[in-house]
Amino acid sequence: MSAGFVTIGMIMGGIKAFTATAGPGNTLMQDPLTMAENMRIPMVVIIAQRGGPSTGSVIYSQQEVILSGWGGNSEGYRVVYSPSNIQELYDYTIKAFNTAWTHMFPTIVLTDGYVVKTRQSVDIYQPKKLVKSHPLVVKSYERNADKELDYQNLSNTFVTEEQSYEVNMDLMNAFKKMTPKVVESEVYQKGNYKTLIIVHGLVAGAAKEAVDMKGKEKKFGLFRPITLNPFPINELKKAARGVKQIIVAESAHNQLQKLVKEALYGEHINIKQYGRPGLGITPEELIKLVK
């Protein structure tokens, strides 16, 4: 918790800063994250999911999806990226800083214990675009010794219900306006498909292998939300058009599935769940699920 607030302090002074945590630490991190939402602080957090509940294991899971996207006493005004491998972890960490400082919302890179303990060659490159930081407490960024700087007060405390409502509506409208600019997803297929497997993060690697092995023969494809928040609702509806069944596979129980069911509410599609809390999922397992 203290690491989160220290990060916010550095950012308010104009420094690009991030912190990292997982498990119970992620639970505590919700306090500074909701403050960052309220005050539009471009805070970046790297979360490497571990097995729960509570202390659980320090190995792997995908059990922090809902917590990371919508934790705390807020409405989830934050961006959550779900990279699937080491290269993407590098890529989306760069993107997280650009997204945060462009749109002024906290941004999370949601990875897992398997990925952060993996060694792999990574293409290190000079980003084409790096959004510059600036002090958030100064209205004017101009440095002029002849005049007093014009400071602004960034408050996260409200004295009336109406004030709280107004701030929440402003946040909601700003988040909605930003959504089309940041939402990301991926469809992976080998020919036409009648079954759509939906996964995210590390499990997407196994799902791609499954599609390569048997996707064309068994007529199944992959949909992968890269942003879990905001969730790619329209993109999922398009990918699911005409399919006979959807299989949601995750190393958790009913976290990604909640997002999928909400996105497809009103659609008449059979949705099956394959939840493996704290366990990895192999390509062979996914292939067997397609009947």
HELIX and SHEET records of a PDB file:
HELIX    1   1 SER A    2  MET A   12  1                                  11    
HELIX    2   2 PRO A   24  MET A   39  1                                  16    
HELIX    3   3 VAL A   65  TRP A   70  1                                   6    
HELIX    4   4 ILE A   86  HIS A  103  1                                  18    
HELIX    5   5 GLY A  113  VAL A  116  1                                   4    
HELIX    6   6 GLU A  161  VAL A  182  1                                  22    
HELIX    7   7 VAL A  203  ALA A  210  1                                   8    
HELIX    8   8 VAL A  211  GLY A  215  3                                   5    
HELIX    9   9 LYS A  216  LYS A  218  1                                   3    
HELIX   10  10 ILE A  233  ALA A  239  1                                   7    
HELIX   11  11 LEU A  256  ALA A  263  1                                   8    
HELIX   12  12 PRO A  283  LEU A  289  1                                   7    
SHEET    1   A 5 PHE A  18  THR A  21  0                                        
SHEET    2   A 5 VAL A  44  GLN A  49  1                                        
SHEET    3   A 5 THR A 107  ASP A 112  1                                        
SHEET    4   A 5 VAL A  79  TYR A  81  1                                        
SHEET    5   A 5 THR A 227  ASN A 229 -1                                        
SHEET    1   B 5 SER A 185  TYR A 188  0                                        
SHEET    2   B 5 PHE A 220  PRO A 225 -1                                        
SHEET    3   B 5 THR A 195  ILE A 198  1                                        
SHEET    4   B 5 GLN A 245  GLU A 250  1                                        
SHEET    5   B 5 ASN A 270  GLY A 275  1                                        
END                                                                             
